[in-house]
Amino acid sequence: MASQQQLAEESFMNEGSDVKAQHIPPSHRGHVLDIEDRDPTRMNDHVKVFYQDVFAEPEGSHSFDGVWRSSFSTFVGTKYCCYRFLTAIFGIPTAILCGCYFACLSFDYIWCIMPCLRAYLIELQCLGKVFTLVVRTFCDPLCDSIGRIFGGVKVTHFNQKTPEIA
């Protein structure tokens, strides 16, 4: 449940916003744009900062009601406007950089890392067969011989009582 302050912040942020929530069909190869729910996987829940998360006045330490309301409006408005300003300036360049970065990361993974890992696994299978052959040829007979040598040894344990010292 959202508190009154959270609802007030959300209504403040939505004032003057005539953008209708629309669901764009997945036409960009699996990417979906949802204007209303912009964090559908909740990957940025830790970034949510509300006024009551930053400011709190315990009982016995209350400021004037007007100051409290004004600081609430100032905080919410400043956070909202500053975020809008920063995204207006850096949003598209950041999207371009992130798009290039993830494209390079995908290319590297698909065309470099996976073929190298596959080649490594093929080589390991070959080395594994050689290792198995060496163990079966040299180590197995040696361990069998040592086992036969010490297989007839019987160990008996006697408990000797020590005299008690008075």
Backbone hydrogen bonds in HBPLUS format (Angstrom, degrees):
<---DONOR---> <-ACCEPTOR-->    atom                        ^
c    i                          cat <-CA-CA->   ^        H-A-AA   ^      H-
h    n   atom  resd res      DA  || num        DHA   H-A  angle D-A-AA Bond
n    s   type  num  typ     dist DA aas  dist angle  dist       angle   num
A0007-LEU N   A0003-SER O   3.01 MM   4  6.30 164.4  2.04 152.6 156.8     1
A0008-ALA N   A0004-GLN O   2.84 MM   4  6.01 151.0  1.92 142.9 151.7     2
A0009-GLU N   A0005-GLN O   2.86 MM   4  6.10 155.7  1.92 148.1 154.2     3
A0010-GLU N   A0006-GLN O   2.91 MM   4  6.17 164.1  1.93 152.5 156.7     4
A0011-SER N   A0007-LEU O   2.87 MM   4  6.06 158.5  1.92 148.1 154.1     5
A0012-PHE N   A0008-ALA O   2.90 MM   4  6.03 150.1  1.99 142.3 151.1     6
A0013-MET N   A0009-GLU O   2.88 MM   4  6.14 154.0  1.95 149.6 156.6     7
A0014-ASN N   A0010-GLU O   3.02 MM   4  6.19 137.5  2.21 139.9 151.0     8
A0015-GLU N   A0012-PHE O   3.37 MM   3  5.36 157.6  2.42  99.3 105.7     9
A0017-SER N   A0014-ASN O   3.14 MM   3  5.34 154.3  2.21 130.5 128.5    10
A0035-ILE N   A0022-GLN O   3.41 MM  13  5.77 169.1  2.42 160.4 158.1    11
A0024-ILE N   A0033-LEU O   3.14 MM   9  5.43 169.8  2.15 170.7 167.7    12
A0027-SER N   A0025-PRO O   2.69 MM   2  5.71 113.9  2.12 121.8 104.7    13
A0031-HIS N   A0028-HIS O   3.32 MM   3  5.29 162.7  2.35 104.8 109.7    14
A0042-ARG N   A0039-ASP O   3.08 MM   3  5.23 159.0  2.12 109.4 115.9    15
A0047-VAL N   A0044-ASN O   3.07 MM   3  5.47 161.2  2.11 112.1 118.1    16
A0048-LYS N   A0045-ASP O   3.35 MM   3  5.63 161.4  2.39 107.2 112.4    17
A0053-ASP N   A0050-PHE O   2.87 MM   3  5.21 146.1  1.99 108.3 119.4    18
A0054-VAL N   A0051-TYR O   3.02 MM   3  5.42 148.7  2.12 108.8 118.0    19
A0055-PHE N   A0051-TYR O   2.84 MM   4  5.98 177.0  1.85 170.1 171.0    20
A0061-SER N   A0058-PRO O   3.03 MM   3  5.64 154.1  2.10 141.9 142.2    21
A0067-VAL N   A0064-PHE O   3.08 MM   3  5.23 119.5  2.47  99.4 114.0    22
A0068-TRP N   A0064-PHE O   2.98 MM   4  6.30 159.4  2.03 155.1 161.3    23
A0069-ARG N   A0065-ASP O   2.90 MM   4  6.14 163.4  1.93 152.6 156.5    24
A0070-SER N   A0066-GLY O   2.88 MM   4  5.96 160.1  1.92 143.1 149.5    25
A0071-SER N   A0067-VAL O   2.81 MM   4  5.92 159.3  1.85 147.8 153.7    26
A0072-PHE N   A0068-TRP O   3.01 MM   4  6.15 148.2  2.11 139.1 148.1    27
A0073-SER N   A0069-ARG O   2.97 MM   4  6.27 166.9  1.99 154.6 156.6    28
A0074-THR N   A0070-SER O   2.82 MM   4  5.95 158.6  1.86 149.4 156.2    29
A0075-PHE N   A0071-SER O   2.85 MM   4  5.89 164.5  1.88 145.1 149.6    30
A0076-VAL N   A0072-PHE O   2.98 MM   4  6.16 178.0  1.98 158.5 159.2    31
A0077-GLY N   A0073-SER O   2.89 MM   4  5.84 163.5  1.92 145.1 150.7    32
A0078-THR N   A0074-THR O   2.86 MM   4  5.82 161.9  1.89 147.5 153.2    33
A0079-LYS N   A0075-PHE O   2.89 MM   4  5.98 166.8  1.91 152.5 156.9    34
A0080-TYR N   A0076-VAL O   2.95 MM   4  6.00 163.1  1.98 148.5 153.6    35
A0081-CYS N   A0077-GLY O   2.86 MM   4  5.96 170.5  1.87 150.9 154.1    36
A0082-CYS N   A0078-THR O   2.85 MM   4  5.76 162.9  1.88 148.4 154.2    37
A0083-TYR N   A0079-LYS O   2.99 MM   4  6.00 158.6  2.04 141.6 147.9    38
A0084-ARG N   A0080-TYR O   2.98 MM   4  6.19 162.1  2.01 148.0 153.3    39
A0085-PHE N   A0081-CYS O   2.82 MM   4  6.00 158.8  1.86 149.8 156.0    40
A0086-LEU N   A0082-CYS O   2.89 MM   4  6.09 167.0  1.91 153.3 156.2    41
A0087-THR N   A0083-TYR O   2.92 MM   4  6.11 162.4  1.95 152.0 157.1    42
A0088-ALA N   A0084-ARG O   2.89 MM   4  6.01 147.6  1.99 143.6 152.8    43
A0089-ILE N   A0085-PHE O   3.10 MM   4  6.38 149.8  2.20 146.6 153.9    44
A0090-PHE N   A0086-LEU O   2.76 MM   4  5.79 169.8  1.77 157.3 160.3    45
A0091-GLY N   A0087-THR O   2.81 MM   4  4.34 138.8  1.98 117.1 124.1    46
A0094-THR N   A0090-PHE O   2.92 MM   4  5.82 154.4  1.99 145.2 153.0    47
A0095-ALA N   A0091-GLY O   2.90 MM   4  6.09 151.9  1.98 144.9 153.3    48
A0096-ILE N   A0092-ILE O   2.91 MM   4  6.18 154.3  1.98 152.3 159.0    49
A0097-LEU N   A0093-PRO O   2.93 MM   4  6.19 164.7  1.95 149.8 153.6    50
A0098-CYS N   A0094-THR O   2.80 MM   4  5.98 164.7  1.82 152.6 157.3    51
A0099-GLY N   A0095-ALA O   2.83 MM   4  5.88 154.2  1.90 141.7 149.6    52
A0100-CYS N   A0096-ILE O   2.93 MM   4  6.16 160.2  1.97 150.8 155.7    53
A0101-TYR N   A0097-LEU O   2.82 MM   4  6.02 159.0  1.87 148.2 154.9    54
A0102-PHE N   A0098-CYS O   2.88 MM   4  6.02 172.8  1.89 154.4 155.7    55
A0103-ALA N   A0099-GLY O   2.93 MM   4  5.99 144.1  2.06 139.1 149.6    56
A0104-CYS N   A0100-CYS O   2.89 MM   4  6.09 160.1  1.93 150.1 154.9    57
A0105-LEU N   A0101-TYR O   2.82 MM   4  6.08 154.5  1.88 148.0 156.4    58
A0106-SER N   A0102-PHE O   2.89 MM   4  5.95 157.6  1.94 138.8 144.6    59
A0107-PHE N   A0103-ALA O   2.88 MM   4  6.08 162.1  1.91 147.9 153.3    60
A0108-ASP N   A0104-CYS O   2.82 MM   4  5.96 164.7  1.84 149.5 154.0    61
A0109-TYR N   A0105-LEU O   2.94 MM   4  6.10 162.3  1.98 147.3 152.3    62
A0110-ILE N   A0106-SER O   2.84 MM   4  5.95 170.0  1.85 156.2 159.3    63
A0111-TRP N   A0107-PHE O   2.81 MM   4  5.67 167.7  1.82 153.6 158.0    64
A0112-CYS N   A0108-ASP O   2.91 MM   4  5.09 141.7  2.06 129.6 137.3    65
A0113-ILE N   A0108-ASP O   2.91 MM   5  6.24 162.6  1.94 154.6 160.5    66
A0114-MET N   A0109-TYR O   3.06 MM   5  5.97 166.5  2.08 154.0 156.7    67
A0116-CYS N   A0112-CYS O   3.16 MM   4  6.24 156.2  2.22 145.5 152.5    68
A0117-LEU N   A0113-ILE O   2.84 MM   4  6.10 159.8  1.88 157.5 163.9    69
A0118-ARG N   A0114-MET O   2.85 MM   4  6.02 158.9  1.90 152.0 157.8    70
A0119-ALA N   A0115-PRO O   2.95 MM   4  6.14 160.2  1.99 146.1 151.1    71
A0120-TYR N   A0116-CYS O   2.88 MM   4  6.07 154.9  1.94 146.7 154.3    72
A0121-LEU N   A0117-LEU O   2.88 MM   4  6.13 155.5  1.94 149.2 155.2    73
A0122-ILE N   A0118-ARG O   3.03 MM   4  6.30 152.5  2.11 146.5 153.9    74
A0123-GLU N   A0119-ALA O   2.96 MM   4  6.25 158.9  2.01 149.0 154.6    75
A0124-LEU N   A0120-TYR O   2.83 MM   4  6.08 152.4  1.91 147.8 156.2    76
A0125-GLN N   A0121-LEU O   3.02 MM   4  6.23 148.1  2.12 142.8 150.2    77
A0126-CYS N   A0122-ILE O   3.23 MM   4  6.56 153.6  2.30 144.1 150.5    78
A0127-LEU N   A0123-GLU O   2.89 MM   4  6.21 163.4  1.92 152.8 157.6    79
A0128-GLY N   A0124-LEU O   2.69 MM   4  5.80 147.8  1.79 144.4 154.1    80
A0129-LYS N   A0125-GLN O   3.08 MM   4  6.31 147.6  2.18 140.9 147.9    81
A0130-VAL N   A0126-CYS O   3.12 MM   4  6.47 155.8  2.18 148.0 154.5    82
A0131-PHE N   A0127-LEU O   2.84 MM   4  6.05 161.8  1.88 151.0 156.1    83
A0132-THR N   A0128-GLY O   2.91 MM   4  6.08 158.8  1.96 144.0 149.8    84
A0133-LEU N   A0129-LYS O   2.99 MM   4  6.17 154.4  2.06 142.7 149.6    85
A0134-VAL N   A0130-VAL O   2.96 MM   4  6.25 156.3  2.02 151.6 157.7    86
A0135-VAL N   A0131-PHE O   2.93 MM   4  6.17 165.1  1.95 155.0 158.8    87
A0136-ARG N   A0132-THR O   2.95 MM   4  6.08 165.6  1.98 149.5 153.7    88
A0137-THR N   A0133-LEU O   2.91 MM   4  5.95 142.8  2.05 140.3 150.8    89
A0138-PHE N   A0134-VAL O   2.89 MM   4  5.91 169.8  1.90 155.0 157.3    90
A0139-CYS N   A0135-VAL O   2.97 MM   4  4.82 116.4  2.39 115.3 132.8    91
A0140-ASP N   A0135-VAL O   2.91 MM   5  6.20 156.3  1.96 167.4 167.8    92
A0142-LEU N   A0138-PHE O   3.39 MM   4  6.41 157.9  2.44 140.4 146.7    93
A0143-CYS N   A0139-CYS O   2.84 MM   4  6.00 167.7  1.86 161.0 163.8    94
A0144-ASP N   A0140-ASP O   2.91 MM   4  6.06 155.3  1.97 150.1 157.5    95
A0145-SER N   A0141-PRO O   2.91 MM   4  6.10 159.3  1.95 147.3 152.6    96
A0146-ILE N   A0142-LEU O   2.98 MM   4  6.23 166.5  2.00 153.5 156.8    97
A0147-GLY N   A0143-CYS O   2.89 MM   4  5.94 153.8  1.96 142.4 150.2    98
A0148-ARG N   A0144-ASP O   2.93 MM   4  6.19 149.0  2.03 146.5 154.3    99
A0149-ILE N   A0145-SER O   2.95 MM   4  6.20 152.9  2.02 149.0 156.8   100
A0150-PHE N   A0146-ILE O   3.05 MM   4  6.24 170.7  2.06 153.9 155.1   101
A0151-GLY N   A0147-GLY O   2.78 MM   4  5.45 110.6  2.26 131.5 147.9   102
A0153-VAL N   A0150-PHE O   3.33 MM   3  5.35 158.6  2.37 101.8 108.1   103
